Amino acid sequence: MSTRSKARKRALEVLFEAEQRRGDARAILRRKVEEDAVNPYSAEIVDGVLTQQDRLDEILSTYAQGWTLDRMPTVDRQALRIGLWELLYNDEVPDTVAVSEAVALVKELSTDDSPDFVNGLLGRLQRIKPTLLA
């Protein structure tokens, strides 16, 4: 697993924990940094997702046909937020990598149906990316 893949997984763990415990993701990240070394990219992802969460959720809610954010498994929701944040706001990550890494996260951590769902939704958003950034 690449360093960035591990950073994405750590970011997902932080965001997942914060949502499950109704806690502050930044505080959880700070605690994890104190406990052991955390890749700076994990912090960048957490901060980026939290900063853009309203816009990310608006887009996901609009384009997730037949699904509300609340109905999605928490892991899927967080992986989608991470993938969409990378897709829209991190020019260092190629679009195809953002999508494939989000799919890899749910393949490892979520349901059997999750990879197809995440791939389909992020793939669609990748195709319409210019309209989302307008």
C-alpha positions in Angstrom: 0.0 0.0 0.0 1.4 3.4 -1.0 2.1 6.2 1.5 -0.8 8.2 0.1 -3.1 5.2 0.3 -2.3 4.8 3.9 -2.8 8.5 4.5 -6.3 8.2 2.9 -7.1 5.3 5.1 -6.0 7.1 8.2 -8.1 10.2 7.2 -11.1 7.9 6.7 -10.6 6.4 10.1 -10.5 9.9 11.7 -13.6 11.1 9.9 -15.4 7.8 10.6 -14.6 8.0 14.3 -15.6 11.6 14.5 -19.0 10.9 12.9 -19.7 7.8 15.0 -18.8 9.6 18.3 -20.2 12.9 17.2 -16.7 14.3 17.9 -14.4 16.9 16.5 -12.4 15.3 13.7 -9.6 17.8 14.1 -9.2 17.0 17.8 -9.2 13.3 17.0 -6.5 13.8 14.4 -4.4 15.8 16.9 -4.7 13.0 19.4 -3.6 10.5 16.8 -0.7 12.7 15.9 0.4 12.7 19.5 0.0 8.9 19.8 2.0 8.1 16.7 3.3 9.6 13.4 0.5 10.6 11.1 1.2 11.4 7.4 0.7 15.1 6.8 -1.5 14.2 3.8 -4.0 12.6 6.3 -4.3 16.0 8.0 -4.7 17.7 4.6 -7.5 15.4 3.7 -9.3 15.7 7.0 -9.0 19.5 6.9 -10.1 19.7 3.2 -13.1 17.5 3.7 -14.2 19.4 6.8 -13.7 22.8 5.1 -15.6 21.7 2.0 -18.1 19.3 3.6 -21.2 21.4 2.9 -20.4 21.6 -0.8 -19.3 17.9 -1.0 -22.5 16.8 0.7 -24.6 19.0 -1.6 -23.0 17.4 -4.7 -23.3 13.9 -3.3 -26.9 14.4 -2.3 -27.7 15.8 -5.7 -26.1 13.0 -7.8 -26.5 9.9 -5.6 -29.7 8.7 -7.4 -32.1 7.0 -5.0 -29.7 7.5 -2.0 -29.6 10.1 0.8 -26.4 10.6 2.6 -28.0 9.3 5.8 -28.9 6.0 4.1 -25.3 5.4 3.0 -23.0 3.3 5.2 -20.7 5.7 7.1 -17.6 4.3 5.5 -19.0 4.8 2.0 -20.1 8.4 2.9 -16.6 9.3 4.2 -14.8 7.6 1.3 -17.0 9.5 -1.2 -16.2 12.8 0.6 -12.5 12.0 0.4 -12.7 11.0 -3.2 -14.8 14.0 -4.2 -12.5 16.3 -2.3 -9.5 15.0 -4.1 -11.4 15.1 -7.4 -12.4 18.7 -7.0 -9.9 20.4 -4.7 -6.6 18.6 -5.0 -4.9 19.1 -8.4 -1.9 17.0 -7.3 -4.1 13.8 -7.5 -5.2 12.6 -11.0 -8.9 12.2 -11.2 -8.7 8.5 -12.0 -6.6 8.0 -8.9 -9.0 9.9 -6.7 -11.8 7.6 -7.9 -9.8 4.3 -7.7 -8.5 5.1 -4.2 -12.0 5.8 -2.9 -13.1 2.5 -4.4 -10.2 0.7 -2.8 -11.1 2.0 0.6 -14.6 0.7 0.5 -13.5 -2.5 -1.1 -11.4 -3.1 2.0 -13.6 -1.6 4.7 -17.3 -1.7 3.6 -19.9 -3.9 2.0 -19.7 -6.0 -1.2 -22.0 -3.6 -3.0 -20.0 -0.5 -2.0 -17.2 -0.5 -4.6 -19.7 -0.5 -7.5 -21.7 2.3 -5.9 -18.7 4.5 -5.1 -17.1 3.9 -8.5 -20.4 4.7 -10.3 -21.1 7.9 -8.3 -17.5 9.3 -8.4 -17.1 8.2 -12.0 -20.2 10.2 -12.9 -19.0 13.2 -10.9 -15.6 12.9 -12.6 -17.3 13.2 -16.0 -19.2 16.3 -15.0 -16.4 17.9 -13.0 -16.1 21.0 -15.1 -19.8 21.9 -14.4 -19.2 21.2 -10.7 -16.3 23.7 -10.6 -18.1 26.4 -12.5 
